[in-house]
Amino acid sequence: MNEFFKIFIIPGGLLLIFMFIALIRLILGPTTPDRVVALDTINTLVVAGMVLVGAAYEEVIYIDVAIVYALLSYIGTLYVAKYLEGGPKE
């Protein structure tokens, strides 16, 4: 294995461990807001993983995809929060 890629194994492994912990929170709950926060945490860790892969392979496209994914994740979280709040109030 290339010496350059060995640097990215520890952060990548930590990201996977943190995603697994958030997945446990997503499954166990106990409330819906807890699950939404866990899902948002997983989305944030996925974005961090994409940036890590982009840095490892020295490809900018991964970072561009990570930015778009982060924006879509943020908008999705806003919609879910609005739904949990009770929908639009007129």
N, C-alpha and C positions, 0 to 999 in steps of 0.2 A: 504494500500500500504506500502510496506517495506520502512523503513526510508532510507535505502541505495540507493534505486532507486529515491527517491525524489531529490537527488543531481543532477541527470542527466536530469531532466525535463526542467530546465531553459536553459542549453546549447542546448538540443535537439530542444526546441522551437525556440531558436534564429537561429539555423541552418535552420529550416524550413522557417522562415521569410526571411532569406538571400537568400535561394533557390527561394522563390517566387519572390523576387525583381529581381534576375538574370533571372528568367523565363520571367518576363515582358520585360526586356532588350532584351532577345532572340526573343521574338515575335515582338516587336516594331522596332528593328534594330537601326538606319536607314540604316547602311551599313553592308556588309557581315563581315568585320573584327570585328565589334561590336558584331555581333551574335556569331562569333567563340569565342571571349573572354567570352561572357556570358555562352556559353556551357562549356568552360573550367572551369569557376568559379563554375558552377553547379557540374561538375565532382569532383572538389576539395572539395566542401562541402559534396558530397556523401562519399568521402574517409574519411573526418573528422567524418561524422556520423557513418561510419563503425567502426572507431577506438573508438568512444564514446560507441557504442553498445558492442564492445569487452571489454571495460573497465567495463561497467555496469554488464555484465554477467560473467566477468572474464574468457573469452574464447579466446585463442590465435588464433583460426581459423579465426575469424573475422578480425584480424589485418593482417593475411596472405593474405586473400582475398582482403583487402584494398590495400595492397602493389601491388598485381598483377593488380588490377583495375587501380591504379595510373599509373603504367608503361604502360598499354594499352592505357589509356587516353592520356598520354604524347606522345606516338607514333602516335596516331590518330591526335593529334593537330599538330604534325610536318608534317604529310602528308597533312593536310588541308592547312597549311601555305605554303607549297611548291606548292600546286595546285593554291592557290590564287596569288602566286608570278609569276606564268606562267609556271610551270612545270620544268622538268629537262632541263638544258641548256647544250648543248654539244659543 
